[in-house]
Amino acid sequence: MRVSLLKRPLYAYALAFAMCIWLAALVQQANAAGIEPFVGDYTGSAEVVDSDGTSTPRDMSVSIHEIRSGFNVSWTTTTYKADGRIKDEKYSVDFQSSDRNDVYSAAMKRNVFGHEVPLDPMKGEPFVWGRIEGETLTVFSLFIAENGGYELQQFDRTLTKGGLNLSFSRFRDGVKSRSVETFLKKE
């Protein structure tokens, strides 16, 4: 029995809905596939150069893994102070697909409906997002100061033989205040 979609609008709506679900699944698969080359654990060391020209040794590691709703980037930095102190900093951010190809929103907290959402930079929290452009995975963090000024951190992780080249920059109100470049070996 042949059913005309024009005579049965419910069938047309159901077909359109099914097509939308199918397309959304394809987009999610395509976006998730973009992280595959970066997946792994990486370690390295560097001298972090401040705007005043001083440098501080650091050990760094990053772990990039696929998760159910996208991917996770977790990184640790161990700083060795001149006075002998050691400072460890650890961060972990889940990323999910956005409406833009190869641009990912951070899912850092849950809203009242249980959905993962970005943090609110107007409340002093960082606004974080990521992108994949060619062989480079970039993570941006934007902080808005009490006085309306800003700090932008940019982590570029570029695929290279045996690991990643890491390039980190921090800008305060448009002025570069810190940078580091190093190689992170894939474990």
Buried (B, 14 or more C-beta within 10 A) or exposed (E): EEEEEEEEEEEBEEEEEEEEEEEEEEEBEEBBEBBEEBEBBBBBEBEBBEEEEEEBEBBBBBBBEBEEBBBBBBBBBBBBEEEEEEEEEEBEBBBBBBEEEBBBBBBBEEEEEEEBBBBEBEEEBBBBBBBBEEEBBBBBBBBBEEEEEBBBBBBBBBBEEEBBBBBBBBBBEEEEEBBBBBBBEBE
